[in-house]
Amino acid sequence: MSSNKSIKTEVAMLLLNKGWTQEKLVKEMGARLNKNYSSSNLGNKLRLETIPYREIKLIADILGYDIEFVDRDKK
């Protein structure tokens, strides 16, 4: 994920690339965690950039992405 884009924009782009809606993502997150999630709750976390890393990892997994840390000195 690019550091100059907001996490909200990054997740929106991932959803768009996969043809998913935020509502569909929220339903899948709730099902996997056996917890109630709302689209507004997720939207607020993304907008305020307060979303926990564990939820970012879950979103990546649901959408079929891997998160990778790349050593910039080795590029």
mmCIF file of the N, C-alpha and C atoms, coordinates in Angstrom:
data_MODEL
# 
_entry.id   MODEL 
# 
loop_
_atom_site.group_PDB 
_atom_site.id 
_atom_site.type_symbol 
_atom_site.label_atom_id 
_atom_site.label_alt_id 
_atom_site.label_comp_id 
_atom_site.label_asym_id 
_atom_site.label_entity_id 
_atom_site.label_seq_id 
_atom_site.pdbx_PDB_ins_code 
_atom_site.Cartn_x 
_atom_site.Cartn_y 
_atom_site.Cartn_z 
_atom_site.occupancy 
_atom_site.B_iso_or_equiv 
_atom_site.pdbx_formal_charge 
_atom_site.auth_seq_id 
_atom_site.auth_comp_id 
_atom_site.auth_asym_id 
_atom_site.auth_atom_id 
_atom_site.pdbx_PDB_model_num 
ATOM 1   N N  . MET A 1 1  ? 0.831   -1.178  0.000  1.00 0.00 ? 1  MET A N  1 
ATOM 2   C CA . MET A 1 1  ? 0.000   0.000   0.000  1.00 0.00 ? 1  MET A CA 1 
ATOM 3   C C  . MET A 1 1  ? 0.873   1.236   0.000  1.00 0.00 ? 1  MET A C  1 
ATOM 4   N N  . SER A 1 2  ? 0.503   2.178   -0.773 1.00 0.00 ? 2  SER A N  1 
ATOM 5   C CA . SER A 1 2  ? 1.283   3.395   -0.926 1.00 0.00 ? 2  SER A CA 1 
ATOM 6   C C  . SER A 1 2  ? 1.080   4.307   0.274  1.00 0.00 ? 2  SER A C  1 
ATOM 7   N N  . SER A 1 3  ? 2.150   4.907   0.753  1.00 0.00 ? 3  SER A N  1 
ATOM 8   C CA . SER A 1 3  ? 2.064   5.744   1.938  1.00 0.00 ? 3  SER A CA 1 
ATOM 9   C C  . SER A 1 3  ? 1.423   7.105   1.678  1.00 0.00 ? 3  SER A C  1 
ATOM 10  N N  . ASN A 1 4  ? 1.299   7.516   0.421  1.00 0.00 ? 4  ASN A N  1 
ATOM 11  C CA . ASN A 1 4  ? 0.716   8.826   0.142  1.00 0.00 ? 4  ASN A CA 1 
ATOM 12  C C  . ASN A 1 4  ? -0.801  8.778   -0.055 1.00 0.00 ? 4  ASN A C  1 
ATOM 13  N N  . LYS A 1 5  ? -1.386  7.609   -0.026 1.00 0.00 ? 5  LYS A N  1 
ATOM 14  C CA . LYS A 1 5  ? -2.836  7.469   -0.143 1.00 0.00 ? 5  LYS A CA 1 
ATOM 15  C C  . LYS A 1 5  ? -3.406  7.115   1.224  1.00 0.00 ? 5  LYS A C  1 
ATOM 16  N N  . SER A 1 6  ? -4.612  7.578   1.487  1.00 0.00 ? 6  SER A N  1 
ATOM 17  C CA . SER A 1 6  ? -5.260  7.222   2.746  1.00 0.00 ? 6  SER A CA 1 
ATOM 18  C C  . SER A 1 6  ? -5.649  5.749   2.713  1.00 0.00 ? 6  SER A C  1 
ATOM 19  N N  . ILE A 1 7  ? -5.757  5.172   3.883  1.00 0.00 ? 7  ILE A N  1 
ATOM 20  C CA . ILE A 1 7  ? -6.155  3.761   3.963  1.00 0.00 ? 7  ILE A CA 1 
ATOM 21  C C  . ILE A 1 7  ? -7.557  3.581   3.381  1.00 0.00 ? 7  ILE A C  1 
ATOM 22  N N  . LYS A 1 8  ? -8.405  4.589   3.544  1.00 0.00 ? 8  LYS A N  1 
ATOM 23  C CA . LYS A 1 8  ? -9.753  4.534   2.984  1.00 0.00 ? 8  LYS A CA 1 
ATOM 24  C C  . LYS A 1 8  ? -9.692  4.404   1.463  1.00 0.00 ? 8  LYS A C  1 
ATOM 25  N N  . THR A 1 9  ? -8.834  5.197   0.835  1.00 0.00 ? 9  THR A N  1 
ATOM 26  C CA . THR A 1 9  ? -8.671  5.145   -0.616 1.00 0.00 ? 9  THR A CA 1 
ATOM 27  C C  . THR A 1 9  ? -8.082  3.808   -1.046 1.00 0.00 ? 9  THR A C  1 
ATOM 28  N N  . GLU A 1 10 ? -7.097  3.330   -0.300 1.00 0.00 ? 10 GLU A N  1 
ATOM 29  C CA . GLU A 1 10 ? -6.456  2.053   -0.630 1.00 0.00 ? 10 GLU A CA 1 
ATOM 30  C C  . GLU A 1 10 ? -7.472  0.904   -0.583 1.00 0.00 ? 10 GLU A C  1 
ATOM 31  N N  . VAL A 1 11 ? -8.264  0.847   0.481  1.00 0.00 ? 11 VAL A N  1 
ATOM 32  C CA . VAL A 1 11 ? -9.257  -0.228  0.609  1.00 0.00 ? 11 VAL A CA 1 
ATOM 33  C C  . VAL A 1 11 ? -10.319 -0.077  -0.471 1.00 0.00 ? 11 VAL A C  1 
ATOM 34  N N  . ALA A 1 12 ? -10.737 1.144   -0.749 1.00 0.00 ? 12 ALA A N  1 
ATOM 35  C CA . ALA A 1 12 ? -11.730 1.365   -1.811 1.00 0.00 ? 12 ALA A CA 1 
ATOM 36  C C  . ALA A 1 12 ? -11.219 0.856   -3.154 1.00 0.00 ? 12 ALA A C  1 
ATOM 37  N N  . MET A 1 13 ? -9.931  1.088   -3.430 1.00 0.00 ? 13 MET A N  1 
ATOM 38  C CA . MET A 1 13 ? -9.352  0.606   -4.687 1.00 0.00 ? 13 MET A CA 1 
ATOM 39  C C  . MET A 1 13 ? -9.302  -0.926  -4.731 1.00 0.00 ? 13 MET A C  1 
ATOM 40  N N  . LEU A 1 14 ? -8.959  -1.541  -3.610 1.00 0.00 ? 14 LEU A N  1 
ATOM 41  C CA . LEU A 1 14 ? -8.936  -3.007  -3.547 1.00 0.00 ? 14 LEU A CA 1 
ATOM 42  C C  . LEU A 1 14 ? -10.333 -3.573  -3.776 1.00 0.00 ? 14 LEU A C  1 
ATOM 43  N N  . LEU A 1 15 ? -11.333 -2.968  -3.143 1.00 0.00 ? 15 LEU A N  1 
ATOM 44  C CA . LEU A 1 15 ? -12.720 -3.422  -3.324 1.00 0.00 ? 15 LEU A CA 1 
ATOM 45  C C  . LEU A 1 15 ? -13.143 -3.282  -4.782 1.00 0.00 ? 15 LEU A C  1 
ATOM 46  N N  . LEU A 1 16 ? -12.817 -2.161  -5.378 1.00 0.00 ? 16 LEU A N  1 
ATOM 47  C CA . LEU A 1 16 ? -13.162 -1.921  -6.773 1.00 0.00 ? 16 LEU A CA 1 
ATOM 48  C C  . LEU A 1 16 ? -12.497 -2.948  -7.694 1.00 0.00 ? 16 LEU A C  1 
ATOM 49  N N  . ASN A 1 17 ? -11.220 -3.223  -7.439 1.00 0.00 ? 17 ASN A N  1 
ATOM 50  C CA . ASN A 1 17 ? -10.492 -4.206  -8.253 1.00 0.00 ? 17 ASN A CA 1 
ATOM 51  C C  . ASN A 1 17 ? -11.109 -5.597  -8.186 1.00 0.00 ? 17 ASN A C  1 
ATOM 52  N N  . LYS A 1 18 ? -11.686 -5.932  -7.038 1.00 0.00 ? 18 LYS A N  1 
ATOM 53  C CA . LYS A 1 18 ? -12.292 -7.255  -6.861 1.00 0.00 ? 18 LYS A CA 1 
ATOM 54  C C  . LYS A 1 18 ? -13.791 -7.263  -7.140 1.00 0.00 ? 18 LYS A C  1 
ATOM 55  N N  . GLY A 1 19 ? -14.371 -6.092  -7.409 1.00 0.00 ? 19 GLY A N  1 
ATOM 56  C CA . GLY A 1 19 ? -15.801 -6.026  -7.679 1.00 0.00 ? 19 GLY A CA 1 
ATOM 57  C C  . GLY A 1 19 ? -16.661 -6.218  -6.440 1.00 0.00 ? 19 GLY A C  1 
ATOM 58  N N  . TRP A 1 20 ? -16.108 -5.861  -5.292 1.00 0.00 ? 20 TRP A N  1 
ATOM 59  C CA . TRP A 1 20 ? -16.821 -6.002  -4.023 1.00 0.00 ? 20 TRP A CA 1 
ATOM 60  C C  . TRP A 1 20 ? -17.357 -4.644  -3.587 1.00 0.00 ? 20 TRP A C  1 
ATOM 61  N N  . THR A 1 21 ? -18.395 -4.671  -2.768 1.00 0.00 ? 21 THR A N  1 
ATOM 62  C CA . THR A 1 21 ? -18.881 -3.463  -2.110 1.00 0.00 ? 21 THR A CA 1 
ATOM 63  C C  . THR A 1 21 ? -18.388 -3.486  -0.670 1.00 0.00 ? 21 THR A C  1 
ATOM 64  N N  . GLN A 1 22 ? -18.404 -2.327  -0.043 1.00 0.00 ? 22 GLN A N  1 
ATOM 65  C CA . GLN A 1 22 ? -18.026 -2.276  1.371  1.00 0.00 ? 22 GLN A CA 1 
ATOM 66  C C  . GLN A 1 22 ? -18.998 -3.101  2.203  1.00 0.00 ? 22 GLN A C  1 
ATOM 67  N N  . GLU A 1 23 ? -20.255 -3.087  1.828  1.00 0.00 ? 23 GLU A N  1 
ATOM 68  C CA . GLU A 1 23 ? -21.275 -3.861  2.562  1.00 0.00 ? 23 GLU A CA 1 
ATOM 69  C C  . GLU A 1 23 ? -20.970 -5.357  2.501  1.00 0.00 ? 23 GLU A C  1 
ATOM 70  N N  . LYS A 1 24 ? -20.581 -5.847  1.335  1.00 0.00 ? 24 LYS A N  1 
ATOM 71  C CA . LYS A 1 24 ? -20.237 -7.263  1.191  1.00 0.00 ? 24 LYS A CA 1 
ATOM 72  C C  . LYS A 1 24 ? -19.020 -7.596  2.051  1.00 0.00 ? 24 LYS A C  1 
ATOM 73  N N  . LEU A 1 25 ? -18.043 -6.703  2.063  1.00 0.00 ? 25 LEU A N  1 
ATOM 74  C CA . LEU A 1 25 ? -16.851 -6.900  2.879  1.00 0.00 ? 25 LEU A CA 1 
ATOM 75  C C  . LEU A 1 25 ? -17.213 -6.954  4.357  1.00 0.00 ? 25 LEU A C  1 
ATOM 76  N N  . VAL A 1 26 ? -18.047 -6.042  4.796  1.00 0.00 ? 26 VAL A N  1 
ATOM 77  C CA . VAL A 1 26 ? -18.459 -5.983  6.199  1.00 0.00 ? 26 VAL A CA 1 
ATOM 78  C C  . VAL A 1 26 ? -19.162 -7.282  6.603  1.00 0.00 ? 26 VAL A C  1 
ATOM 79  N N  . LYS A 1 27 ? -20.020 -7.791  5.741  1.00 0.00 ? 27 LYS A N  1 
ATOM 80  C CA . LYS A 1 27 ? -20.721 -9.046  6.044  1.00 0.00 ? 27 LYS A CA 1 
ATOM 81  C C  . LYS A 1 27 ? -19.738 -10.198 6.194  1.00 0.00 ? 27 LYS A C  1 
ATOM 82  N N  . GLU A 1 28 ? -18.752 -10.259 5.312  1.00 0.00 ? 28 GLU A N  1 
ATOM 83  C CA . GLU A 1 28 ? -17.755 -11.329 5.380  1.00 0.00 ? 28 GLU A CA 1 
ATOM 84  C C  . GLU A 1 28 ? -16.875 -11.182 6.621  1.00 0.00 ? 28 GLU A C  1 
ATOM 85  N N  . MET A 1 29 ? -16.506 -9.968  6.957  1.00 0.00 ? 29 MET A N  1 
ATOM 86  C CA . MET A 1 29 ? -15.715 -9.743  8.170  1.00 0.00 ? 29 MET A CA 1 
ATOM 87  C C  . MET A 1 29 ? -16.491 -10.199 9.400  1.00 0.00 ? 29 MET A C  1 
ATOM 88  N N  . GLY A 1 30 ? -17.753 -9.836  9.468  1.00 0.00 ? 30 GLY A N  1 
ATOM 89  C CA . GLY A 1 30 ? -18.590 -10.240 10.589 1.00 0.00 ? 30 GLY A CA 1 
ATOM 90  C C  . GLY A 1 30 ? -18.724 -11.748 10.692 1.00 0.00 ? 30 GLY A C  1 
ATOM 91  N N  . ALA A 1 31 ? -18.879 -12.403 9.542  1.00 0.00 ? 31 ALA A N  1 
ATOM 92  C CA . ALA A 1 31 ? -19.014 -13.861 9.531  1.00 0.00 ? 31 ALA A CA 1 
ATOM 93  C C  . ALA A 1 31 ? -17.725 -14.532 10.001 1.00 0.00 ? 31 ALA A C  1 
ATOM 94  N N  . ARG A 1 32 ? -16.606 -14.050 9.544  1.00 0.00 ? 32 ARG A N  1 
ATOM 95  C CA . ARG A 1 32 ? -15.320 -14.668 9.919  1.00 0.00 ? 32 ARG A CA 1 
ATOM 96  C C  . ARG A 1 32 ? -14.968 -14.449 11.389 1.00 0.00 ? 32 ARG A C  1 
ATOM 97  N N  . LEU A 1 33 ? -15.368 -13.305 11.914 1.00 0.00 ? 33 LEU A N  1 
ATOM 98  C CA . LEU A 1 33 ? -15.029 -12.991 13.303 1.00 0.00 ? 33 LEU A CA 1 
ATOM 99  C C  . LEU A 1 33 ? -16.167 -13.287 14.274 1.00 0.00 ? 33 LEU A C  1 
ATOM 100 N N  . ASN A 1 34 ? -17.290 -13.756 13.726 1.00 0.00 ? 34 ASN A N  1 
ATOM 101 C CA . ASN A 1 34 ? -18.471 -14.030 14.542 1.00 0.00 ? 34 ASN A CA 1 
ATOM 102 C C  . ASN A 1 34 ? -18.814 -12.812 15.402 1.00 0.00 ? 34 ASN A C  1 
ATOM 103 N N  . LYS A 1 35 ? -18.888 -11.673 14.729 1.00 0.00 ? 35 LYS A N  1 
ATOM 104 C CA . LYS A 1 35 ? -19.090 -10.397 15.393 1.00 0.00 ? 35 LYS A CA 1 
ATOM 105 C C  . LYS A 1 35 ? -19.901 -9.495  14.477 1.00 0.00 ? 35 LYS A C  1 
ATOM 106 N N  . ASN A 1 36 ? -20.710 -8.623  15.047 1.00 0.00 ? 36 ASN A N  1 
ATOM 107 C CA . ASN A 1 36 ? -21.475 -7.685  14.238 1.00 0.00 ? 36 ASN A CA 1 
ATOM 108 C C  . ASN A 1 36 ? -20.588 -6.539  13.785 1.00 0.00 ? 36 ASN A C  1 
ATOM 109 N N  . TYR A 1 37 ? -20.552 -6.317  12.499 1.00 0.00 ? 37 TYR A N  1 
ATOM 110 C CA . TYR A 1 37 ? -19.852 -5.184  11.915 1.00 0.00 ? 37 TYR A CA 1 
ATOM 111 C C  . TYR A 1 37 ? -20.872 -4.384  11.127 1.00 0.00 ? 37 TYR A C  1 
ATOM 112 N N  . SER A 1 38 ? -20.710 -3.085  11.139 1.00 0.00 ? 38 SER A N  1 
ATOM 113 C CA . SER A 1 38 ? -21.581 -2.260  10.302 1.00 0.00 ? 38 SER A CA 1 
ATOM 114 C C  . SER A 1 38 ? -20.719 -1.529  9.289  1.00 0.00 ? 38 SER A C  1 
ATOM 115 N N  . SER A 1 39 ? -21.320 -1.202  8.179  1.00 0.00 ? 39 SER A N  1 
ATOM 116 C CA . SER A 1 39 ? -20.614 -0.472  7.140  1.00 0.00 ? 39 SER A CA 1 
ATOM 117 C C  . SER A 1 39 ? -20.169 0.896   7.645  1.00 0.00 ? 39 SER A C  1 
ATOM 118 N N  . SER A 1 40 ? -20.989 1.527   8.465  1.00 0.00 ? 40 SER A N  1 
ATOM 119 C CA . SER A 1 40 ? -20.620 2.850   8.994  1.00 0.00 ? 40 SER A CA 1 
ATOM 120 C C  . SER A 1 40 ? -19.450 2.738   9.973  1.00 0.00 ? 40 SER A C  1 
ATOM 121 N N  . ASN A 1 41 ? -19.415 1.672   10.768 1.00 0.00 ? 41 ASN A N  1 
ATOM 122 C CA . ASN A 1 41 ? -18.310 1.462   11.700 1.00 0.00 ? 41 ASN A CA 1 
ATOM 123 C C  . ASN A 1 41 ? -16.999 1.292   10.938 1.00 0.00 ? 41 ASN A C  1 
ATOM 124 N N  . LEU A 1 42 ? -17.010 0.433   9.927  1.00 0.00 ? 42 LEU A N  1 
ATOM 125 C CA . LEU A 1 42 ? -15.807 0.235   9.125  1.00 0.00 ? 42 LEU A CA 1 
ATOM 126 C C  . LEU A 1 42 ? -15.439 1.529   8.401  1.00 0.00 ? 42 LEU A C  1 
ATOM 127 N N  . GLY A 1 43 ? -16.419 2.193   7.843  1.00 0.00 ? 43 GLY A N  1 
ATOM 128 C CA . GLY A 1 43 ? -16.167 3.449   7.140  1.00 0.00 ? 43 GLY A CA 1 
ATOM 129 C C  . GLY A 1 43 ? -15.517 4.494   8.039  1.00 0.00 ? 43 GLY A C  1 
ATOM 130 N N  . ASN A 1 44 ? -15.992 4.576   9.281  1.00 0.00 ? 44 ASN A N  1 
ATOM 131 C CA . ASN A 1 44 ? -15.404 5.528   10.232 1.00 0.00 ? 44 ASN A CA 1 
ATOM 132 C C  . ASN A 1 44 ? -13.959 5.162   10.562 1.00 0.00 ? 44 ASN A C  1 
ATOM 133 N N  . LYS A 1 45 ? -13.710 3.873   10.773 1.00 0.00 ? 45 LYS A N  1 
ATOM 134 C CA . LYS A 1 45 ? -12.342 3.431   11.062 1.00 0.00 ? 45 LYS A CA 1 
ATOM 135 C C  . LYS A 1 45 ? -11.411 3.760   9.899  1.00 0.00 ? 45 LYS A C  1 
ATOM 136 N N  . LEU A 1 46 ? -11.891 3.575   8.693  1.00 0.00 ? 46 LEU A N  1 
ATOM 137 C CA . LEU A 1 46 ? -11.072 3.884   7.516  1.00 0.00 ? 46 LEU A CA 1 
ATOM 138 C C  . LEU A 1 46 ? -10.869 5.384   7.364  1.00 0.00 ? 46 LEU A C  1 
ATOM 139 N N  . ARG A 1 47 ? -11.939 6.135   7.539  1.00 0.00 ? 47 ARG A N  1 
ATOM 140 C CA . ARG A 1 47 ? -11.869 7.589   7.376  1.00 0.00 ? 47 ARG A CA 1 
ATOM 141 C C  . ARG A 1 47 ? -10.955 8.220   8.412  1.00 0.00 ? 47 ARG A C  1 
ATOM 142 N N  . LEU A 1 48 ? -11.057 7.746   9.641  1.00 0.00 ? 48 LEU A N  1 
ATOM 143 C CA . LEU A 1 48 ? -10.254 8.301   10.731 1.00 0.00 ? 48 LEU A CA 1 
ATOM 144 C C  . LEU A 1 48 ? -8.875  7.654   10.826 1.00 0.00 ? 48 LEU A C  1 
ATOM 145 N N  . GLU A 1 49 ? -8.657  6.638   10.028 1.00 0.00 ? 49 GLU A N  1 
ATOM 146 C CA . GLU A 1 49 ? -7.406  5.868   10.015 1.00 0.00 ? 49 GLU A CA 1 
ATOM 147 C C  . GLU A 1 49 ? -7.092  5.296   11.391 1.00 0.00 ? 49 GLU A C  1 
ATOM 148 N N  . THR A 1 50 ? -8.123  4.716   12.007 1.00 0.00 ? 50 THR A N  1 
ATOM 149 C CA . THR A 1 50 ? -7.980  4.082   13.315 1.00 0.00 ? 50 THR A CA 1 
ATOM 150 C C  . THR A 1 50 ? -8.219  2.577   13.243 1.00 0.00 ? 50 THR A C  1 
ATOM 151 N N  . ILE A 1 51 ? -8.231  2.024   12.057 1.00 0.00 ? 51 ILE A N  1 
ATOM 152 C CA . ILE A 1 51 ? -8.511  0.608   11.877 1.00 0.00 ? 51 ILE A CA 1 
ATOM 153 C C  . ILE A 1 51 ? -7.303  -0.210  12.360 1.00 0.00 ? 51 ILE A C  1 
ATOM 154 N N  . PRO A 1 52 ? -7.551  -1.218  13.188 1.00 0.00 ? 52 PRO A N  1 
ATOM 155 C CA . PRO A 1 52 ? -6.442  -2.045  13.672 1.00 0.00 ? 52 PRO A CA 1 
ATOM 156 C C  . PRO A 1 52 ? -5.793  -2.844  12.533 1.00 0.00 ? 52 PRO A C  1 
ATOM 157 N N  . TYR A 1 53 ? -4.512  -3.096  12.695 1.00 0.00 ? 53 TYR A N  1 
ATOM 158 C CA . TYR A 1 53 ? -3.768  -3.851  11.689 1.00 0.00 ? 53 TYR A CA 1 
ATOM 159 C C  . TYR A 1 53 ? -4.383  -5.230  11.486 1.00 0.00 ? 53 TYR A C  1 
ATOM 160 N N  . ARG A 1 54 ? -4.886  -5.858  12.547 1.00 0.00 ? 54 ARG A N  1 
ATOM 161 C CA . ARG A 1 54 ? -5.503  -7.191  12.404 1.00 0.00 ? 54 ARG A CA 1 
ATOM 162 C C  . ARG A 1 54 ? -6.706  -7.141  11.459 1.00 0.00 ? 54 ARG A C  1 
ATOM 163 N N  . GLU A 1 55 ? -7.430  -6.027  11.453 1.00 0.00 ? 55 GLU A N  1 
ATOM 164 C CA . GLU A 1 55 ? -8.560  -5.893  10.541 1.00 0.00 ? 55 GLU A CA 1 
ATOM 165 C C  . GLU A 1 55 ? -8.086  -5.639  9.113  1.00 0.00 ? 55 GLU A C  1 
ATOM 166 N N  . ILE A 1 56 ? -6.985  -4.924  8.964  1.00 0.00 ? 56 ILE A N  1 
ATOM 167 C CA . ILE A 1 56 ? -6.403  -4.732  7.633  1.00 0.00 ? 56 ILE A CA 1 
ATOM 168 C C  . ILE A 1 56 ? -5.951  -6.084  7.081  1.00 0.00 ? 56 ILE A C  1 
ATOM 169 N N  . LYS A 1 57 ? -5.319  -6.901  7.928  1.00 0.00 ? 57 LYS A N  1 
ATOM 170 C CA . LYS A 1 57 ? -4.901  -8.238  7.486  1.00 0.00 ? 57 LYS A CA 1 
ATOM 171 C C  . LYS A 1 57 ? -6.111  -9.074  7.090  1.00 0.00 ? 57 LYS A C  1 
ATOM 172 N N  . LEU A 1 58 ? -7.194  -8.961  7.836  1.00 0.00 ? 58 LEU A N  1 
ATOM 173 C CA . LEU A 1 58 ? -8.410  -9.704  7.521  1.00 0.00 ? 58 LEU A CA 1 
ATOM 174 C C  . LEU A 1 58 ? -8.993  -9.241  6.184  1.00 0.00 ? 58 LEU A C  1 
ATOM 175 N N  . ILE A 1 59 ? -9.038  -7.939  5.963  1.00 0.00 ? 59 ILE A N  1 
ATOM 176 C CA . ILE A 1 59 ? -9.549  -7.407  4.694  1.00 0.00 ? 59 ILE A CA 1 
ATOM 177 C C  . ILE A 1 59 ? -8.705  -7.928  3.537  1.00 0.00 ? 59 ILE A C  1 
ATOM 178 N N  . ALA A 1 60 ? -7.392  -7.891  3.694  1.00 0.00 ? 60 ALA A N  1 
ATOM 179 C CA . ALA A 1 60 ? -6.506  -8.393  2.642  1.00 0.00 ? 60 ALA A CA 1 
ATOM 180 C C  . ALA A 1 60 ? -6.782  -9.869  2.378  1.00 0.00 ? 60 ALA A C  1 
ATOM 181 N N  . ASP A 1 61 ? -6.928  -10.656 3.419  1.00 0.00 ? 61 ASP A N  1 
ATOM 182 C CA . ASP A 1 61 ? -7.192  -12.088 3.263  1.00 0.00 ? 61 ASP A CA 1 
ATOM 183 C C  . ASP A 1 61 ? -8.527  -12.331 2.565  1.00 0.00 ? 61 ASP A C  1 
ATOM 184 N N  . ILE A 1 62 ? -9.549  -11.644 2.985  1.00 0.00 ? 62 ILE A N  1 
ATOM 185 C CA . ILE A 1 62 ? -10.882 -11.809 2.388  1.00 0.00 ? 62 ILE A CA 1 
ATOM 186 C C  . ILE A 1 62 ? -10.837 -11.500 0.890  1.00 0.00 ? 62 ILE A C  1 
ATOM 187 N N  . LEU A 1 63 ? -10.107 -10.454 0.541  1.00 0.00 ? 63 LEU A N  1 
ATOM 188 C CA . LEU A 1 63 ? -10.049 -10.023 -0.861 1.00 0.00 ? 63 LEU A CA 1 
ATOM 189 C C  . LEU A 1 63 ? -8.993  -10.773 -1.677 1.00 0.00 ? 63 LEU A C  1 
ATOM 190 N N  . GLY A 1 64 ? -8.242  -11.654 -1.015 1.00 0.00 ? 64 GLY A N  1 
ATOM 191 C CA . GLY A 1 64 ? -7.265  -12.468 -1.733 1.00 0.00 ? 64 GLY A CA 1 
ATOM 192 C C  . GLY A 1 64 ? -5.928  -11.783 -1.959 1.00 0.00 ? 64 GLY A C  1 
ATOM 193 N N  . TYR A 1 65 ? -5.561  -10.901 -1.055 1.00 0.00 ? 65 TYR A N  1 
ATOM 194 C CA . TYR A 1 65 ? -4.279  -10.202 -1.153 1.00 0.00 ? 65 TYR A CA 1 
ATOM 195 C C  . TYR A 1 65 ? -3.360  -10.635 -0.015 1.00 0.00 ? 65 TYR A C  1 
ATOM 196 N N  . ASP A 1 66 ? -2.063  -10.518 -0.250 1.00 0.00 ? 66 ASP A N  1 
ATOM 197 C CA . ASP A 1 66 ? -1.058  -10.709 0.785  1.00 0.00 ? 66 ASP A CA 1 
ATOM 198 C C  . ASP A 1 66 ? -0.478  -9.349  1.125  1.00 0.00 ? 66 ASP A C  1 
ATOM 199 N N  . ILE A 1 67 ? -0.149  -9.165  2.384  1.00 0.00 ? 67 ILE A N  1 
ATOM 200 C CA . ILE A 1 67 ? 0.549   -7.966  2.810  1.00 0.00 ? 67 ILE A CA 1 
ATOM 201 C C  . ILE A 1 67 ? 2.010   -8.356  2.944  1.00 0.00 ? 67 ILE A C  1 
ATOM 202 N N  . GLU A 1 68 ? 2.859   -7.564  2.333  1.00 0.00 ? 68 GLU A N  1 
ATOM 203 C CA . GLU A 1 68 ? 4.280   -7.887  2.337  1.00 0.00 ? 68 GLU A CA 1 
ATOM 204 C C  . GLU A 1 68 ? 5.084   -6.657  2.720  1.00 0.00 ? 68 GLU A C  1 
ATOM 205 N N  . PHE A 1 69 ? 6.033   -6.836  3.620  1.00 0.00 ? 69 PHE A N  1 
ATOM 206 C CA . PHE A 1 69 ? 6.950   -5.766  3.971  1.00 0.00 ? 69 PHE A CA 1 
ATOM 207 C C  . PHE A 1 69 ? 8.189   -5.938  3.114  1.00 0.00 ? 69 PHE A C  1 
ATOM 208 N N  . VAL A 1 70 ? 8.553   -4.873  2.425  1.00 0.00 ? 70 VAL A N  1 
ATOM 209 C CA . VAL A 1 70 ? 9.695   -4.913  1.514  1.00 0.00 ? 70 VAL A CA 1 
ATOM 210 C C  . VAL A 1 70 ? 10.776  -3.984  2.063  1.00 0.00 ? 70 VAL A C  1 
ATOM 211 N N  . ASP A 1 71 ? 11.971  -4.513  2.199  1.00 0.00 ? 71 ASP A N  1 
ATOM 212 C CA . ASP A 1 71 ? 13.104  -3.737  2.664  1.00 0.00 ? 71 ASP A CA 1 
ATOM 213 C C  . ASP A 1 71 ? 13.514  -2.766  1.562  1.00 0.00 ? 71 ASP A C  1 
ATOM 214 N N  . ARG A 1 72 ? 13.294  -1.489  1.795  1.00 0.00 ? 72 ARG A N  1 
ATOM 215 C CA . ARG A 1 72 ? 13.603  -0.479  0.775  1.00 0.00 ? 72 ARG A CA 1 
ATOM 216 C C  . ARG A 1 72 ? 15.085  -0.428  0.452  1.00 0.00 ? 72 ARG A C  1 
ATOM 217 N N  . ASP A 1 73 ? 15.934  -0.794  1.402  1.00 0.00 ? 73 ASP A N  1 
ATOM 218 C CA . ASP A 1 73 ? 17.365  -0.784  1.148  1.00 0.00 ? 73 ASP A CA 1 
ATOM 219 C C  . ASP A 1 73 ? 17.790  -1.909  0.215  1.00 0.00 ? 73 ASP A C  1 
ATOM 220 N N  . LYS A 1 74 ? 16.942  -2.909  0.041  1.00 0.00 ? 74 LYS A N  1 
ATOM 221 C CA . LYS A 1 74 ? 17.287  -4.055  -0.799 1.00 0.00 ? 74 LYS A CA 1 
ATOM 222 C C  . LYS A 1 74 ? 16.660  -3.964  -2.189 1.00 0.00 ? 74 LYS A C  1 
ATOM 223 N N  . LYS A 1 75 ? 15.924  -2.894  -2.459 1.00 0.00 ? 75 LYS A N  1 
ATOM 224 C CA . LYS A 1 75 ? 15.267  -2.737  -3.764 1.00 0.00 ? 75 LYS A CA 1 
ATOM 225 C C  . LYS A 1 75 ? 16.268  -2.448  -4.840 1.00 0.00 ? 75 LYS A C  1 
# 
